[in-house]
Amino acid sequence: MSNSLTHFDKKGNAHMVDVSSKVNTDRIAVAKGNVRMKRETFDIMTEGKAKKGDVLSIARIAGIMGCKKTSELIPLCHPIPLSNVKIDLVPNKELPGVDIEAHVKTNGPTGVEMEALTAVSVASLTVYDMLKAVDKTIEIGNLRLTRKEGGKSGLIENP
């Protein structure tokens, strides 16, 4: 693990990291999270009875859109040309709720970890927005990066 934070210069000022000398490589990031809700809310979602529409389809599109806007939301993130964004939203009866996983790919000088985390965050918030009329106790949680590939640090897994 590095002893210095890359987004601060020697004087402690925040700055955008210069990636111009870094080699373009294939980079992949996977992030996960979940949304917990009441059983009744879960049933409304899985039976397609939410008044705003198909919760999971809309959350998937929102997650993709959010992923593409990461550099506009996180101040020191670089705009990255994304090769692929895949978001899986899986109803989970055990929670009850939804497990969300985002896979993001690019070929460039910097990774897509923040994009994957943003995708899961925005998808989670959209599930909340779609169902908040019937459940004010929805919880978003367990957001984490589970896999990162590419660049000088290589493969990192955190299931």
C-alpha positions as CSV (number, residue, x, y, z in Angstrom):
1,M,0.0,0.0,0.0
2,S,1.2,3.5,-0.9
3,N,2.3,5.8,1.9
4,S,1.1,8.9,0.2
5,L,-2.2,10.1,-1.1
6,T,-2.0,10.8,-4.8
7,H,-4.6,13.5,-4.8
8,F,-2.5,15.9,-2.7
9,D,0.7,17.6,-3.7
10,K,3.8,18.1,-1.5
11,K,2.2,21.1,0.1
12,G,-1.0,19.3,0.9
13,N,-3.1,20.9,-1.8
14,A,-5.7,18.9,-3.6
15,H,-4.9,18.3,-7.3
16,M,-5.8,16.1,-10.2
17,V,-3.3,13.4,-10.7
18,D,-1.3,13.7,-14.0
19,V,-1.8,10.4,-15.9
20,S,-0.3,11.6,-19.1
21,S,2.8,9.5,-18.7
22,K,0.9,6.3,-17.7
23,V,0.5,3.5,-20.2
24,N,-2.9,2.7,-21.5
25,T,-4.0,-0.8,-20.4
26,D,-7.2,-2.7,-20.2
27,R,-8.8,-1.9,-16.9
28,I,-11.8,-3.4,-15.2
29,A,-13.6,-2.6,-11.9
30,V,-16.4,-4.5,-10.2
31,A,-18.4,-2.9,-7.4
32,K,-21.3,-4.3,-5.3
33,G,-24.0,-3.1,-3.0
34,N,-27.5,-3.8,-1.9
35,V,-30.8,-2.2,-1.1
36,R,-32.9,-3.6,1.8
37,M,-36.6,-3.1,2.1
38,K,-39.8,-4.4,3.7
39,R,-41.1,-7.7,2.5
40,E,-44.3,-5.9,1.2
41,T,-42.1,-3.5,-0.8
42,F,-40.1,-6.4,-2.2
43,D,-43.3,-8.0,-3.4
44,I,-44.5,-4.8,-5.1
45,M,-41.1,-4.5,-6.9
46,T,-40.9,-8.1,-8.0
47,E,-44.5,-8.3,-9.0
48,G,-44.2,-5.2,-11.2
49,K,-46.7,-3.2,-9.2
50,A,-44.6,-0.1,-8.5
51,K,-46.5,3.0,-9.6
52,K,-43.4,4.6,-11.2
53,G,-42.7,1.5,-13.5
54,D,-40.2,-1.3,-13.8
55,V,-37.9,-0.6,-10.8
56,L,-35.0,-2.8,-11.8
57,S,-34.9,-1.7,-15.5
58,I,-35.0,1.9,-14.6
59,A,-32.3,1.5,-11.9
60,R,-30.1,-0.3,-14.4
61,I,-30.3,2.6,-16.9
62,A,-29.8,5.2,-14.1
63,G,-26.7,3.3,-13.0
64,I,-25.2,3.3,-16.5
65,M,-26.0,7.0,-16.8
66,G,-24.5,7.8,-13.4
67,C,-21.3,5.8,-14.3
68,K,-20.9,7.9,-17.4
69,K,-21.1,11.1,-15.3
70,T,-18.6,10.1,-12.6
71,S,-16.1,12.8,-13.4
72,E,-18.8,15.4,-13.1
73,L,-19.7,14.2,-9.6
74,I,-16.3,13.4,-8.0
75,P,-14.1,16.5,-8.3
76,L,-10.7,14.9,-9.0
77,C,-11.8,12.0,-11.2
78,H,-10.7,12.0,-14.8
79,P,-13.2,11.8,-17.6
80,I,-12.8,8.3,-18.9
81,P,-13.9,6.8,-22.2
82,L,-15.8,3.7,-21.1
83,S,-15.7,0.5,-23.2
84,N,-18.5,-1.2,-21.3
85,V,-20.8,-0.8,-18.4
86,K,-22.9,-3.8,-17.2
87,I,-25.1,-3.6,-14.2
88,D,-26.9,-6.6,-12.6
89,L,-29.8,-6.1,-10.2
90,V,-30.9,-9.3,-8.6
91,P,-33.9,-9.5,-6.3
92,N,-32.9,-11.2,-3.0
93,K,-35.7,-12.7,-1.0
94,E,-33.3,-13.2,2.0
95,L,-32.6,-9.5,2.5
96,P,-35.4,-8.8,1.3
97,G,-34.2,-6.4,-1.3
98,V,-31.9,-6.2,-4.3
99,D,-28.2,-7.1,-4.8
100,I,-26.5,-4.8,-7.3
101,E,-23.2,-5.4,-9.1
102,A,-21.6,-3.1,-11.7
103,H,-18.8,-4.2,-14.1
104,V,-17.0,-1.3,-15.8
105,K,-14.3,-1.5,-18.5
106,T,-12.0,0.9,-20.3
107,N,-8.6,1.0,-22.0
108,G,-6.7,3.9,-20.7
109,P,-4.1,5.4,-18.2
110,T,-6.3,5.3,-15.1
111,G,-8.8,2.9,-13.6
112,V,-12.6,2.8,-13.4
113,E,-13.1,2.0,-9.7
114,M,-15.0,5.3,-9.0
115,E,-17.2,4.7,-12.1
116,A,-18.1,1.2,-10.8
117,L,-18.9,2.5,-7.3
118,T,-20.9,5.4,-8.8
119,A,-22.9,3.0,-11.0
120,V,-23.9,0.9,-7.9
121,S,-24.7,4.1,-5.9
122,V,-26.9,5.7,-8.5
123,A,-28.7,2.4,-9.2
124,S,-29.3,2.0,-5.5
125,L,-30.6,5.5,-5.1
126,T,-32.9,4.9,-8.1
127,V,-34.4,1.8,-6.4
128,Y,-35.0,3.9,-3.4
129,D,-36.6,6.7,-5.4
130,M,-38.9,4.3,-7.2
131,L,-40.1,2.7,-4.0
132,K,-40.0,5.4,-1.4
133,A,-43.7,6.2,-1.7
134,V,-44.5,2.8,-0.1
135,D,-41.5,2.3,2.1
136,K,-39.6,5.1,4.0
137,T,-37.3,2.6,5.7
138,I,-35.4,1.4,2.7
139,E,-31.7,1.0,3.4
140,I,-28.8,1.3,1.0
141,G,-25.7,-0.5,2.1
142,N,-22.6,-2.7,1.7
143,L,-21.2,-0.6,-1.1
144,R,-17.7,-1.8,-2.0
145,L,-15.2,-2.4,-4.7
146,T,-14.8,-6.2,-5.2
147,R,-12.4,-6.4,-8.1
148,K,-9.9,-4.2,-9.9
149,E,-7.8,-5.3,-12.9
150,G,-5.1,-3.5,-14.9
151,G,-2.6,-0.8,-14.3
152,K,0.6,-1.1,-12.2
153,S,-1.2,-2.6,-9.2
154,G,-2.6,-5.5,-11.3
155,L,-5.4,-7.7,-9.9
156,I,-6.9,-6.8,-6.6
157,E,-9.9,-8.8,-5.2
158,N,-12.0,-8.0,-2.2
159,P,-15.1,-10.2,-2.3
